[in-house]
Amino acid sequence: MREAELWTRLEEVLGPGYARAWADLVVMSDLGGRCVNEAITAGLDFKTIWRAVWAYLELPESLR
């Protein structure tokens, strides 16, 4: 997964106006106590980040 795809998916589930703010505010244990933007900066794999988001938001399997 590339960064652009991660942002596209985030915008699809959270809305384009909220996705960027959410990525700065929500801290997830699956990301080592980081928010999405911190995880990106730390160099975590985008697929790993998406899986953490998917689990946190309890999204359907079809979006995994």
Secondary structure, 3 states (H helix, E strand, C coil): CCHHHHHHHHHHHHCCCCHHHHHHHCCEHHHCCECHHHHHHCCCCHHHHHHHHHHHCCCCHHHC
